[in-house]
Amino acid sequence: MTAEDTLPSRAGTVVVGAGCVGCSAAYHLTALGREDVVVVDQGPLFETGGSTSHAPGLVFQTAGNELMTRMAAYTRKLYADLDGFRACGGIEVAHTPERWAYLKRKRERGMAYGIEGGELLPPEAVAERVPQIDESVIHGGYYVPTDGKAHAVDVSQTMAERARERGAEFYGHTTVTDVEIEDGAVRAVVTDRGRVAADEVLVATNIWGPLFGEMVGVDVPLVPCAHQYLVSDELDALAGATREIEQPILRHQDYSLYFRQHGERYGVGSYNHAPLLVDPEDILAPEEAPEMPSIREFTAEHFYENTHPDHDRSAYDAARELVPALGDCEFTSRINGMFSFTPDGMPILGETEGVDGLWWALAIWVTQSGGAGNVIAEWMERGVPRLDGERVDVTGAHVDRFQPHAGARSYVRDRGGQQYREVYQLVHPREQPRGQRGLRRSPYHPHQRELDAEFYDGGGWESAQWYGANEALRDEYDVPDRSGWLGRGWSPAHGVEHRAVRDRVGLYDLTPFTVIEVTGDGARDYLQGLLSNDVDVSPGRVRYATMLNEAGGVLADLTVSRLAEDRFLLLTGGGASGTEQGRWIRERAPDDGSVTVVDRTSGHCGLGVWGPNARATLEPVTEADLSNDAFPFFSVRETYVGSVPVTMLRVSYVGELGWELYAPMEYGAKLWETVWAAGEDHGVLAMGDAALNSMSMEKGFRLWGSDLTPAYDPYEAGLGFAVDLDTDFVGKDALLAARDRGVDRKLAPMTLDEPGAVVDAGRPITDGEEVLGYAARADYGYTIDAGIVYGYLPAAYAEPGRSVEIRYEGERYGATVRDEPLFDPDRERLLR
C-alpha cells in the first residue's frame, strides 16, 4: 500500500491477514460471487512477515483425520492449478520398527481418506529417490508421489490477483487496532489507515489470533511456538541440481525432523527441542523486526543439544545420522520460525457465538491453507461448511469446540506445548494428556476412583473408560485378548463390562452429556421447526430426532422429552459436539420472549441404569411405577430415587432394559450410593465408555462424531425413521432433494469373518484394490462374538451378505455386510 492508497470506508467482508489462508479465503469468497471483499495486513504484500513468509511449504497430505487430509489434498490440487506447487513426492522414513508399523497404518489411513498412489518403500528404494541418506538406519518409508512443496508466498499473490480480478481489494502496511462490535454484531474494522465499516470480518492472522480475541473479548486458545529451520551450504551429493526441488521432501519423524532440497543446498526443519512458546504480545511489529515478525533469533543449543524430553539425541546428531553429508557442512541460514498450536492441535474455524459476522481461520499451516480457505468461504457465503463442493465435518476444528477452561493461559500453554512436543511423535489414540487434568469431575468421581476407573479426558471431564475392579470377573466372562497396537492401553475389563451388563445391571456416568431445557409458549413450534421428527407428543413421552444444517447434514441426534405442554428437555452427547449443538439451538431460538433455552449441563448429573436387572434394582428406591404399562419405553417421569429428585427417562443406549436418571449436581453422590446399594443383590457393576461403545454397536445405535457427522444426511445414516416430512424443519428442502436423488451411499454394519478378529477405525474398506470407504467405527461385539465395523459404503455394497475386505496392519480381513441390528432385532430385551 502506498501513501496515495486509501482504504474504502465500507466493505461487505474484511479479511485480516494476507497470508496463504487469508488469500485463499478471499479467492474463494470472490469465486462464490462476493465483490466487496477487502483484505488488510500489517506487513507488506505478500511476504507479510507471518508464518506463510518463512514456512518451507511442505505438503504431506496424509494427516491424522479425514478433515485435515482432505484439506491438504485440496490445497495440493488448488495450488497446482495455480502454478504454485511442485509435486516432487514426499517420503516419511522409519528409524524404528514401531515407526515402520505406524507408517503401514498411515498408508492405510491415506487410502481410507482418498490419497491415491501411496506406497511403502524398502530402504534401498528410499535411497534411490534421496541418495544422500544412509539407508542402513531406516526400515523403509511411506511415499506419496503427489506430495510436494507449496510456493506459499507466490501462490498467495496469485490467489490475491485472481480475487482482485473479481473485485477484491488488498492493502498492506495496514495495522488493525480494533474490531467494533455493537448489538452483538460486527460493525467495523479500525486501522491505522482509517475505519472500514463491515458486515463480516474474517480473522486469518494465525500467531496474532489471541490479540484479536482480546479486542473483542473472546478467548482464542492458541499459542505461538517457534521451531527451527536451517539451510546448509552446497552439498556434493546435490551438486549439479538445476531446480530448487528435484527430490522428494522428507520426514524423519522419530526425531521430529523434516528435510527439503534448496537446489544444491539442503534444508532441515526441527521440532526436536523443548517447546519455545511465545506470548503473542511479544511478537515484534514489522517495522521493529530485524527480518520479519514471525522469525526469532536462532538458538543453537536447541539444535546441537538434546532438549526434547522424549528423544535420546540432539536434532543435529539425528539429522547427520540420516544424512551424513550434513556432518561436514555449514548452515548458511538458521532461524527460529513461529507457527501456532491449539490445545488439541486442530485449527480454529467458524463464527463466534454471540457476535454475528465475526469469523476465524487460525492455526492453519500451509499444508491445509488452500482447503481451509475453501471451507471458510463456503461457510460464510452459504451457511454450511463444504470442501470442494461436498459437505464436510468441521466439528473437530470448530471455534465452538472449546470448553470454558480452554481460555485459561495456563491451559493453552500447557496443552499447546504438549501438541508441539507430539507433532511428530507416535501417539496412540488412547494416550491421554498428562497435564491440566481433573478440571471437571462428576459427583461420582470418588466412587469411580475406588473402582479403579481408567479416566480419559473429554472436554475437561474425567470420563471412565472401564473399571479395573471388573477384571476380577474375567473368570466368569471369557474375553478375547488384544495384542499389538489395539492392545495398547486396553483392558479386558471392557469386555467383562459389556457381557456383565447384558446379564446384570450396570451404572454408567452420563454427567458429561449435554442437557438443554427449552421452555415457553413457543417451545413446541420452535423445536418442531428445528428438529427432523415430529416432537408434538404428549407430555411424558420421549421422541428421537436429528438436528440438521441447511444442507441436510446431521448436526446432532438427540432425545426430546416433553415434560409439560411448554417444557422440553433435550439430551445429546457431551464435550465439543454438545457445545456446538447447544449453540445451534440457542442461536435459532426466537427473540420475542416466547422461548427460553437454558443449558443445564453444568448443573446436572446423569446416571444410566441398564441391564435385565435394572427394574429390580430401581423399583425399591423409586416412587414411580416402573411397569411396562405405567412407564413404557421412550417415556419420561419426574420422580424421586430415594430422596433425590430425578428426571427419569426409559431409554437405553446399550440395548437393554433401563433408565437414564438426571438430577441436580449436588444430589449426585447420594444418587450413585442409593442405586448402587439397591443393585448389590442384583450383581451391580460400573461400566465405562468402552463398553457403551461396543454394546451400542451391537444394537445399531449411532454415535455422533463417527457414524453421524454433518457430512452425511439421515437417509445415508439409516435414520430415515427419525425424519417426518409432514413437518417443516431446517434442512427439509435438502432432504427432499436427497430423497428424490436416491441414496448412493449408506452406513452399513459389517462383521469380520475371522473369529476373534478386531480392527481399528479409520481403515479402508475395499473390494480388491478399489477403496469403497473406511471404518467409521470399529470394535468387538462381545455378545455376538465377532468384530464389528460400521462404514459408509456405495449403496450396491451395503446390501446384507455382500463380502468386502478391511485393510488393517498390512493384512486383508474378510468381512460381511449384515442386517441391523446385530443384537436383539425384535427389541425383546429393551421392552421386557
DODREN-184461 format. One line per 2 residues: their letters; for each residue x negated, y negated, z of C-alpha. Coordinates in steps of 0.001 Angstrom, whole numbers. Each point is the difference from the previous one (the first is absolute). Layout:
BEGIN
a = X,Y,Z ~ ...;
END
This chain:
BEGIN
mt = 0,0,0 ~ -1369,-3389,-928;
ae = 645,-3364,1602 ~ 2436,-792,-2813;
dt = 2108,3053,685 ~ 2975,-483,2265;
lp = 2133,2600,1622 ~ 3637,194,-1031;
sr = 2396,-1269,2638 ~ 2104,3135,-299;
ag = -283,3653,-1027 ~ 2288,2963,222;
tv = -2828,2204,1255 ~ -3353,-952,1488;
vv = -2640,2718,159 ~ -2776,-735,2472;
ga = -3174,1759,-1082 ~ -1412,366,-3513;
gc = -1874,3236,529 ~ 964,3159,-1856;
vg = 3153,551,2095 ~ 1334,-3546,-376;
cs = -794,-42,-3713 ~ 1635,3400,-473;
aa = 3119,-1212,1799 ~ 160,-3125,-2185;
yh = -581,2074,-3134 ~ 2860,2337,859;
lt = 2364,-2700,1262 ~ -309,-1913,-3245;
al = 381,3213,-1984 ~ 3340,415,1773;
gr = 1096,-3424,-1220 ~ -1096,-2426,2707;
ed = -1441,-3200,-1402 ~ -358,-2277,3023;
vv = -2838,1875,1717 ~ -2833,-1996,1554;
vv = -3158,1714,1282 ~ -2380,-1846,2322;
dq = -3344,973,1505 ~ -2435,-1818,2255;
gp = -2939,1127,-2127 ~ -902,-435,-3659;
lf = 1906,1932,-2647 ~ -536,2922,-362;
et = -3019,895,2049 ~ 1832,-1368,2977;
gg = -2257,1221,2772 ~ 2377,2648,1342;
st = -499,3755,5 ~ 726,246,-3743;
sh = -3067,-2115,-731 ~ -2548,2342,1585;
ap = 1779,3367,-246 ~ -1885,2578,-2064;
gl = 3334,906,-1616 ~ -61,3758,386;
vf = 3291,1684,-854 ~ 248,3534,1359;
qt = 3634,788,-681 ~ 608,2986,2276;
ag = 1086,-1416,3345 ~ 1474,1419,3171;
ne = 3643,-488,-955 ~ 2195,-357,-3049;
lm = 507,-3763,179 ~ -3700,-839,134;
tr = -822,2543,-2706 ~ 2682,-1272,-2332;
ma = -967,-3649,547 ~ -3619,888,-794;
ay = 1008,1866,-3158 ~ 2109,-2956,-1099;
tr = -2901,-2356,711 ~ -2302,2070,-2199;
kl = 2510,39,-2848 ~ 836,-3711,260;
ya = -3595,-1159,197 ~ -1016,2275,-2865;
dl = 2767,-1522,-2133 ~ -1355,-3457,899;
dg = -3580,972,-894 ~ -986,-302,3654;
fr = -901,3590,819 ~ -2869,2353,-755;
ac = 1149,3640,94 ~ -3353,1529,885;
gg = 1467,2709,2247 ~ -356,456,3722;
ie = -1593,2769,2053 ~ 312,660,3718;
va = -2721,2353,1206 ~ 7,2445,2898;
ht = -3028,123,2297 ~ 1611,2552,2311;
pe = 2179,3106,-456 ~ 2773,-1821,1853;
rw = -79,-2845,-2501 ~ -10,2455,-2902;
ay = 3158,1591,1378 ~ 1460,-3482,403;
lk = -771,-868,-3630 ~ 1889,3087,-1095;
rk = 2966,-1308,1959 ~ -511,-3446,-1473;
re = 69,1358,-3512 ~ 3298,1714,794;
rg = 1344,-3254,1395 ~ -1049,-1799,-3161;
ma = 1849,2575,-2097 ~ 3062,-394,2227;
yg = 63,-3774,-427 ~ -543,-36,-3758;
ie = -3772,-408,-418 ~ -909,1938,-3123;
gg = -3327,1520,-961 ~ -1486,331,3473;
el = -2424,2874,394 ~ -2434,1478,2480;
lp = -3609,-32,-1157 ~ -2909,2149,1200;
pe = -3110,-1917,1118 ~ -1782,359,-3311;
av = 2969,-1443,-1881 ~ 11,-2997,2342;
ae = -3709,-504,-683 ~ 598,135,-3747;
rv = 2243,-3037,334 ~ -2081,-1783,2683;
pq = -3574,1188,-630 ~ -1647,-1989,2811;
id = 1681,1992,2779 ~ -1531,2984,1771;
es = 2462,2768,-805 ~ -1483,2247,2694;
vi = 1609,-2038,2795 ~ 3599,330,-1232;
hg = 2501,2814,-406 ~ 1736,-1574,-2972;
gy = 2245,-2899,-902 ~ 3545,-1011,-886;
yv = -32,-1713,-3387 ~ 2763,-2122,-1522;
pt = -977,-1213,-3480 ~ 2487,-2895,23;
dg = -1399,-1539,3186 ~ -2315,-2928,-508;
ka = -883,-3602,654 ~ 2424,-2933,-108;
ha = -1492,-3308,-1084 ~ 1954,-1690,2760;
vd = -805,-3675,-579 ~ 259,256,-3790;
vs = 3295,1877,57 ~ 1388,-2462,2548;
qt = -724,-2779,-2456 ~ 1568,1991,-2836;
ma = 3188,610,2013 ~ 78,-3695,882;
er = -337,-993,-3648 ~ 2893,2290,-952;
ar = 2062,-1439,2842 ~ -862,-3551,-1143;
er = 1228,824,-3492 ~ 3337,859,1622;
ga = 172,-3234,1992 ~ -1966,585,3198;
ef = -2420,-2607,1323 ~ -3255,651,1875;
yg = -1839,-2434,2283 ~ -3354,590,1641;
ht = -1692,-2042,2737 ~ 3403,-316,1667;
tv = 196,861,3679 ~ 3361,859,1548;
td = 381,-1690,3376 ~ 3573,973,810;
ve = 3021,1967,-1158 ~ 3202,-1855,856;
ie = 2870,2063,1365 ~ 3460,-1440,587;
dg = 3252,1754,964 ~ -1643,3389,-403;
av = -1252,-545,-3522 ~ -3130,-1166,-1803;
ra = 202,-3613,-1086 ~ -3489,-1016,-1140;
vv = -3727,572,-64 ~ -2104,-2870,1275;
td = -3530,-326,-1387 ~ -2850,-2457,136;
rg = 1113,-998,-3507 ~ 3627,-583,839;
rv = 3254,1704,858 ~ 1717,2505,-2290;
aa = 3651,746,742 ~ 680,3684,-617;
de = 2700,2636,239 ~ -2497,2803,599;
vl = -3589,305,1138 ~ -2160,3071,-499;
va = -3049,125,2272 ~ -2718,2005,-1782;
tn = -2993,-1270,1950 ~ -1284,3320,1399;
iw = -2592,-810,2706 ~ 1683,-3339,750;
gp = 3433,1599,475 ~ 172,-359,3805;
lf = -610,-3752,-284 ~ 3107,-314,-2130;
ge = 1861,2072,2550 ~ -933,-2592,2616;
mv = 1373,-2772,-2211 ~ 3459,1588,-22;
gv = 17,1776,3369 ~ -225,3513,-1460;
dv = -2385,2700,1176 ~ -2165,1291,-2859;
pl = -1760,3130,1320 ~ -3162,-152,-2078;
vp = -3653,-389,858 ~ -2793,-971,-2419;
ca = -2966,2326,187 ~ -3364,-288,-1720;
hq = -1715,2889,-1741 ~ -3269,82,-1863;
yl = -871,3,-3671 ~ -3494,67,-1428;
vs = -1381,44,-3531 ~ -3417,1462,-704;
de = -2691,-1192,-2353 ~ -469,1927,-3259;
ld = -156,3779,409 ~ -1983,2193,-2364;
al = 2924,2424,-18 ~ 2192,-2700,-1553;
ag = -2593,-1456,-2378 ~ 1361,-792,-3423;
at = 3609,-446,1079 ~ 1822,-2141,-2530;
re = 3258,-513,1907 ~ 815,-1111,3485;
ie = 1570,3380,797 ~ -824,3140,-1943;
qp = 329,2522,2816 ~ 2954,964,2189;
il = 479,-1961,3176 ~ -916,2080,3030;
rh = 1166,570,3571 ~ -2005,1689,2731;
qd = 2745,44,2576 ~ -1747,2205,2558;
ys = -2155,-3051,702 ~ 2513,-2711,-900;
ly = -1910,-1105,-3118 ~ 877,-805,-3584;
fr = -2136,-777,-3039 ~ 345,-1642,-3386;
qh = -2321,-879,-2835 ~ -1042,-3568,-861;
ge = -1798,706,-3256 ~ -3523,1060,1050;
ry = 767,-747,3650 ~ 2060,1964,2498;
gv = 2539,-1313,2499 ~ 589,1519,3427;
gs = 3073,-753,2088 ~ -4,1032,3628;
yn = 2632,433,2687 ~ -2632,1960,1918;
ha = -275,-2385,2928 ~ 1943,-1233,2983;
pl = 3021,-2136,-917 ~ -964,-3617,-588;
lv = 3293,-1665,818 ~ 514,-3651,-863;
dp = 2504,-2453,1442 ~ 1849,-1634,-2912;
ed = -493,-3452,1541 ~ -3760,567,-164;
il = -51,435,-3777 ~ -1699,-2977,-1585;
ap = 1731,-2285,-2462 ~ -1222,176,-3621;
ee = -1954,-3232,289 ~ -1693,1203,3213;
ap = -947,3528,-1073 ~ -3578,504,-1252;
em = 1272,2340,-2730 ~ 3730,567,436;
ps = 2336,290,3011 ~ 396,3783,-180;
ir = -3756,644,79 ~ -2008,-3,3202;
ef = -3704,297,539 ~ -1358,3523,-435;
ta = -811,1733,3290 ~ -2886,2369,-652;
eh = 474,1980,3211 ~ 3366,1255,-1210;
fy = -1574,1501,-3115 ~ -3367,1239,1204;
en = 1100,1142,3463 ~ 2799,2425,848;
th = 2801,-1959,1677 ~ 2960,2119,-1160;
pd = 1351,1981,2973 ~ 786,3115,-2073;
hd = -3146,250,-2124 ~ -3439,1470,688;
rs = -2047,-2279,-2241 ~ -111,-3495,-1387;
ay = 1550,-1094,-3256 ~ -3457,-471,-1494;
da = -1121,3508,903 ~ 3209,1562,-1307;
ar = -141,-2035,-3211 ~ -3572,911,-862;
el = 648,3658,833 ~ 2692,116,-2679;
vp = -1783,-2424,-2347 ~ -3748,450,679;
al = -949,-2871,-2328 ~ 1477,-2432,2524;
gd = -2815,851,2416 ~ -2533,-1745,-2219;
ce = 1991,-3049,-1019 ~ 610,-3489,1238;
ft = 3504,-1347,378 ~ 249,-3293,-1845;
sr = 3532,-793,1177 ~ 1336,727,3493;
in = 3273,-1218,1485 ~ 2521,654,2707;
gm = 3282,-384,-1865 ~ 3398,-293,1654;
fs = 3040,2128,-659 ~ 2969,449,2316;
ft = 1552,2807,1993 ~ 3417,402,1577;
pd = 634,2253,3030 ~ 1050,2874,-2258;
gm = -2184,-733,-3012 ~ 2932,-837,-2282;
pi = 843,-3278,-1758 ~ 2482,-2597,1203;
lg = 2775,-529,-2555 ~ 3426,-1566,139;
et = 2078,-2898,1276 ~ -75,-1226,3572;
eg = 3122,698,2038 ~ 1670,-3197,1020;
vd = -1772,-2157,-2587 ~ 1617,180,-3403;
gl = -2488,-338,-2805 ~ -3199,638,1968;
ww = -1790,2954,-1612 ~ -3292,1752,702;
al = -2439,2047,-2073 ~ -3038,587,2216;
ai = -2642,2601,877 ~ -155,1145,-3606;
wv = -3258,962,-1624 ~ -856,-324,-3682;
tq = 841,3697,-362 ~ 3735,-609,495;
sg = 173,-3691,-919 ~ 1684,257,-3382;
ga = 2606,2429,1289 ~ 681,-2034,3125;
gn = 656,-3062,-2123 ~ 2495,1968,-2052;
vi = 1790,1311,3090 ~ 287,-3363,1736;
ae = 1144,-1780,-3171 ~ 2749,2545,-642;
wm = 1049,-280,3634 ~ 117,-3801,-60;
er = 1800,-241,-3325 ~ 2370,2978,93;
gv = 400,684,3693 ~ -1400,3531,-117;
pr = -3660,1064,-71 ~ -885,1832,-3192;
ld = -3260,1110,-1536 ~ -284,347,-3740;
ge = 3784,-138,-236 ~ 713,2746,2537;
rv = 1294,-192,3569 ~ -2829,348,2480;
dv = -184,608,3734 ~ -1818,-2898,1674;
tg = 1004,904,3551 ~ -3582,683,1036;
ah = -1099,-3426,-1272 ~ 3041,-2052,1007;
vd = -650,-3089,2088 ~ 2837,1128,2274;
rf = -1669,3250,1001 ~ -1944,-1576,2832;
qp = 1337,253,3516 ~ -114,-2978,2410;
ha = -3312,1041,1575 ~ -1731,-49,-3404;
ga = -365,-3761,249 ~ -2326,243,2993;
rs = -3547,-1009,-844 ~ -1429,2907,1990;
yv = 2186,2488,-1877 ~ -816,-1356,-3445;
rd = -3734,-40,629 ~ -99,3442,1600;
rg = 2112,1752,-2607 ~ -1448,-2008,-2892;
gq = -3490,951,1153 ~ 1031,3637,144;
qy = 1311,-207,-3574 ~ -3350,-1426,-1032;
re = -1923,2828,1677 ~ 2233,2600,-1605;
vy = 274,-1490,-3479 ~ -2071,2857,-1459;
ql = 202,2486,2852 ~ 1557,3439,39;
vh = 3146,-748,1960 ~ 2520,2761,522;
pr = 3674,-1050,-244 ~ 459,1122,3596;
eq = -2988,-1957,1286 ~ 1201,-2758,2289;
pr = -1227,-3521,787 ~ -2270,-164,3001;
gq = 658,-3537,1170 ~ 3111,-2037,734;
rg = 1967,2992,1245 ~ 2845,283,2468;
lr = 1612,-3266,-1021 ~ 3540,1354,-143;
rs = 1118,2925,2155 ~ 3402,1503,409;
py = 1344,481,3542 ~ -662,3725,-441;
hp = -3735,-523,-408 ~ -1042,1212,3487;
hq = 1990,3212,-464 ~ -1457,469,-3475;
re = -3529,-346,1354 ~ 744,2654,2625;
ld = 930,2325,-2884 ~ -3326,-734,-1722;
ae = 1494,-1914,-2901 ~ -2189,-710,-3026;
fy = 755,-3653,-666 ~ -226,-1701,-3377;
dg = 138,-3739,-498 ~ 3037,-1143,-1963;
gg = 703,-3704,-142 ~ -1646,-302,3399;
we = 2195,2742,1485 ~ -1591,3038,1578;
sa = 1934,2753,-1760 ~ -378,3633,1042;
qw = -857,2333,-2876 ~ 115,3157,2108;
yg = -487,1050,3595 ~ -2974,2077,1076;
an = 2071,1548,2785 ~ 2049,1808,-2641;
ea = -2992,2035,-1167 ~ 766,2232,2979;
lr = 3040,1274,-1955 ~ -2104,1279,-2877;
de = 258,3572,1266 ~ 3752,-304,-460;
yd = -113,-1696,-3402 ~ -2342,1187,-2705;
vp = -1490,-3016,-1747 ~ -2400,329,-2960;
dr = -3380,-1623,527 ~ -1226,-2833,-2180;
sg = -3580,-303,-1108 ~ -2086,-2478,-1945;
wl = 1198,-3498,-728 ~ 3598,645,1068;
gr = -1154,1630,3226 ~ -1861,-3088,1174;
gw = 1844,-1762,2796 ~ 2846,2517,-153;
sp = 1415,2074,2836 ~ 2037,3223,-48;
ah = 2259,-1826,2443 ~ 1559,-1514,-3131;
gv = 1242,3382,-1181 ~ 990,1063,3497;
eh = 2169,-3089,440 ~ 1607,520,-3406;
ra = 1021,3562,781 ~ 867,-544,3662;
vr = 2412,-2854,-723 ~ 1818,2332,-2390;
dr = 452,2357,2988 ~ 318,-2345,2960;
vg = 336,-3723,509 ~ -2598,-2657,-735;
ly = -410,-3624,1058 ~ -1337,-2442,-2558;
dl = -1040,-3615,619 ~ 2064,-2249,-2278;
tp = -1105,-3235,1664 ~ -2058,-1344,-2958;
ft = 3017,288,-2312 ~ 1618,-3236,-1119;
vi = 3277,-899,1715 ~ 2017,-2841,-1527;
ev = 3369,-1204,1235 ~ 2323,-1763,-2445;
tg = 3049,-1693,1497 ~ 2650,-2533,-884;
dg = 3226,-371,-1950 ~ -1923,280,-3258;
ar = -2183,2953,1003 ~ 1977,2628,-1894;
dy = 155,-1940,-3248 ~ -3651,-963,271;
lq = -1208,3570,488 ~ 2347,1229,-2698;
gl = -1760,-2301,-2435 ~ -3465,892,1243;
ls = 101,3808,156 ~ 686,2570,-2683;
nd = 2604,2044,1871 ~ 3459,-863,1288;
vd = -566,-1089,3594 ~ 3633,-927,676;
vs = 509,2970,2301 ~ 1939,232,3241;
pg = -1700,-1158,3190 ~ -1831,2958,1457;
rv = -1181,1323,-3368 ~ -3477,-8,-1558;
ry = -779,-369,-3677 ~ -3263,731,-1851;
at = -944,-2571,-2630 ~ -2878,-1378,-2015;
ml = -1011,-3631,-289 ~ -1200,-982,-3448;
ne = -1722,-2878,-1713 ~ 1431,-1630,-3111;
ag = -1773,2539,-2213 ~ 1609,2924,1827;
gv = -3161,1041,1833 ~ 496,1460,3461;
la = -1072,-2424,2717 ~ 1328,2108,2853;
dl = 2197,2892,948 ~ 1835,-498,3249;
tv = 2905,984,2167 ~ 2766,-2522,559;
sr = 1977,501,3203 ~ 3232,-1922,339;
la = 360,-716,3706 ~ 3021,-2321,-378;
ed = 1870,-1816,-2761 ~ -2574,-2789,66;
rf = -3090,1794,1344 ~ -2402,2301,-1851;
ll = -3298,1628,955 ~ -2561,677,-2732;
lt = -2788,2504,636 ~ -2955,578,-2268;
gg = -3707,808,124 ~ -2541,-1893,2044;
ga = -3283,-1810,-564 ~ -678,-2009,-3133;
sg = 2975,1365,-1926 ~ 2416,-899,2786;
te = -1417,-3519,175 ~ 502,-566,-3722;
qg = 3447,1553,30 ~ 1031,-2147,2942;
rw = -1025,-3108,-1883 ~ 2042,1049,-3046;
ir = 3070,436,2198 ~ -465,-3311,1790;
er = -715,-2091,-3069 ~ 3081,1132,-1873;
ap = 2422,-627,2821 ~ 2421,-2908,-603;
dd = -870,-3197,1803 ~ 3598,-1026,717;
gs = 33,1474,3513 ~ 2084,3021,-967;
vt = -2883,2443,437 ~ -2691,337,2641;
vv = -3000,2274,-592 ~ -2145,891,3010;
dr = -3010,2306,-17 ~ 279,2048,3198;
ts = -3087,2148,-606 ~ -2179,-1456,2747;
gh = 2838,109,2508 ~ 1093,3574,-570;
cg = -1460,3458,335 ~ 1243,3085,-1799;
lg = -18,3712,755 ~ 821,2804,-2417;
vw = 1466,3091,1669 ~ 105,2753,-2609;
gp = 280,3752,-158 ~ 2591,2737,591;
na = -85,-713,3744 ~ 558,-3749,-387;
ra = 3667,114,990 ~ -671,2231,2998;
tl = -2754,-2384,1092 ~ 2017,-3203,-311;
ep = 3481,1098,1109 ~ -744,44,3751;
vt = -1493,-3511,-22 ~ 2166,-1759,-2595;
ea = 3401,-1551,632 ~ 1085,481,-3630;
dl = 1724,3160,-1227 ~ -2611,1632,-2258;
sn = 2269,2538,-1645 ~ 266,82,-3777;
da = 3560,-1284,88 ~ -757,-2915,2310;
fp = -3472,-841,-1281 ~ -336,1194,-3591;
ff = -3088,-263,-2179 ~ -736,-3581,-1118;
sv = 1895,-1670,2794 ~ -1102,-2421,2723;
re = 1023,-698,3586 ~ -1048,-2536,2619;
ty = -247,1977,3214 ~ -2335,947,2847;
vg = -2700,2623,483 ~ -230,259,3737;
sv = 254,-3655,944 ~ -1777,-1222,-3126;
pv = 2179,-1901,-2517 ~ -582,1452,-3456;
tm = 1182,-292,-3552 ~ 242,3628,-1062;
lr = 34,1123,-3639 ~ 616,3538,-1102;
vs = -2635,120,-2707 ~ -3056,2177,-377;
yv = -2985,-561,-2277 ~ -1304,3521,658;
ge = 3110,1821,-1205 ~ 1112,1315,3375;
lg = 2826,-756,2379 ~ -886,-3180,1834;
we = 416,-3612,917 ~ -1985,-3220,-62;
ly = 192,-2077,3181 ~ -793,-3724,88;
ap = -263,-1956,3239 ~ -1394,-3290,1280;
me = -3768,328,336 ~ -81,-302,3786;
yg = 2157,3129,329 ~ -2302,2103,-2160;
ak = -2047,1762,2675 ~ 3140,1078,1803;
lw = 1600,1159,-3252 ~ -2925,2324,-771;
et = -90,1349,3548 ~ 3746,648,46;
vw = 95,1864,-3308 ~ -3222,1903,712;
aa = 1315,1256,3324 ~ 3300,1004,-1612;
ge = -1847,1891,-2715 ~ -2388,1995,2185;
dh = 2387,2963,165 ~ 329,-114,-3792;
gv = -3667,85,-1000 ~ -459,-3739,-515;
la = -3218,-1193,-1608 ~ -1318,-3237,-1458;
mg = -503,-192,-3759 ~ -2087,-2405,-2051;
da = -50,-1585,-3417 ~ -1691,2971,-1673;
al = 2872,2358,830 ~ 2525,-2670,-933;
ns = -1602,-230,-3430 ~ -131,3714,-739;
ms = 3481,721,1401 ~ 1567,-2801,-2016;
me = -1681,1304,-3163 ~ 1579,3398,513;
kg = 3359,-1713,305 ~ -508,-2221,-3040;
fr = 283,-3239,1965 ~ -1898,-2872,-1583;
lw = -2902,-1903,1510 ~ -220,-3655,-925;
gs = -3487,-924,-1218 ~ -652,3326,-1718;
dl = 3192,1636,-1317 ~ 1684,-3390,-179;
tp = -1611,-3232,-1185 ~ 1093,-3026,-2037;
ay = -1561,1718,-3030 ~ 2992,2376,-155;
dp = 3766,-378,3 ~ 2472,2149,1985;
ye = 840,2189,-2990 ~ -3644,866,-558;
ag = -370,634,3732 ~ 2967,2354,117;
lg = 2074,-2408,2087 ~ 2835,-609,-2407;
fa = 2375,1115,2756 ~ -946,-3180,1897;
vd = 1113,-2233,-2881 ~ 3611,-1154,-247;
ld = 464,-1823,-3293 ~ 3482,-1069,1049;
td = -1686,-2561,2251 ~ -2139,-2953,-1047;
fv = -3532,-153,1371 ~ -3484,-1261,-766;
gk = -1489,2139,-2765 ~ 3301,1357,-1325;
da = -498,-1341,-3530 ~ -3396,1684,-184;
ll = 1514,3281,1204 ~ 2768,-169,-2576;
aa = -2612,-424,-2692 ~ -2035,2872,1473;
rd = 3052,2240,101 ~ 755,-736,-3638;
rg = -3612,702,-1025 ~ -127,3221,1963;
vd = -2625,1166,2449 ~ -3273,823,-1707;
rk = -1915,716,3217 ~ 1221,1517,3206;
la = -1256,760,3482 ~ -267,3760,284;
pm = -1019,2448,2739 ~ -2575,2654,-800;
tl = -1345,2867,2033 ~ -3499,1379,-463;
de = -114,3528,-1351 ~ -3019,1054,2050;
pg = 1020,1171,3493 ~ -1283,-2271,2754;
av = -1314,-2640,-2420 ~ 379,-3688,788;
vd = -1196,-3050,-1953 ~ -248,-3721,570;
ag = 1969,-2897,-1425 ~ -1412,-2012,-2885;
rp = -1036,3031,-2052 ~ 1011,419,-3662;
it = 2850,2250,-1069 ~ -805,1486,-3392;
dg = 1168,2261,-2773 ~ -3252,1257,-1430;
ee = -2002,-3156,-635 ~ 3023,-2312,-92;
vl = 462,-2082,3139 ~ 3700,-85,867;
gy = -166,-2013,3211 ~ -1529,310,3423;
aa = 799,1287,3458 ~ 1808,-2864,1682;
ra = 293,2068,3173 ~ -1413,3365,993;
dy = -46,2174,3092 ~ 660,3522,1195;
gy = 3527,1230,604 ~ -417,2098,3122;
ti = 3576,1260,-27 ~ 72,1020,-3662;
da = -3672,1072,269 ~ -1231,-1751,-3130;
gi = -1897,-3075,-1044 ~ 2314,-2778,-1185;
vy = -670,-2792,-2480 ~ 2350,-2792,-1023;
gy = -763,-1968,-3131 ~ 1634,-1904,-2837;
lp = 59,2139,-3128 ~ 1309,-492,-3530;
aa = 3642,1068,51 ~ -684,3085,-2106;
ya = -2483,1246,2598 ~ 2186,-783,3014;
ep = 2281,2977,-624 ~ -65,2757,2674;
gr = -2137,2940,-1025 ~ -2418,-2036,-2112;
sv = -3669,853,563 ~ -2649,-2696,416;
ei = -3466,-299,1531 ~ -1416,-2173,2752;
ry = -3666,-978,-342 ~ -1577,134,3419;
eg = -3669,105,1047 ~ -1035,1047,-3490;
er = 2475,2898,-100 ~ 3322,464,-1760;
yg = 2857,1080,2223 ~ 3087,1429,-1649;
at = 3261,-1501,1201 ~ 3670,470,-757;
vr = 2693,-2668,-103 ~ 2800,842,2430;
de = 3560,-932,797 ~ 354,-2232,3000;
pl = 286,66,2857 ~ -2471,2790,564;
fd = 1436,601,3468 ~ 3612,393,1185;
pd = 1655,-955,-3310 ~ 3499,381,1498;
re = -801,-2331,2923 ~ 1085,2602,2517;
rl = -2651,-1034,2486 ~ 794,-3697,-259;
lr = 3721,535,484 ~ -19,2735,2639;
END
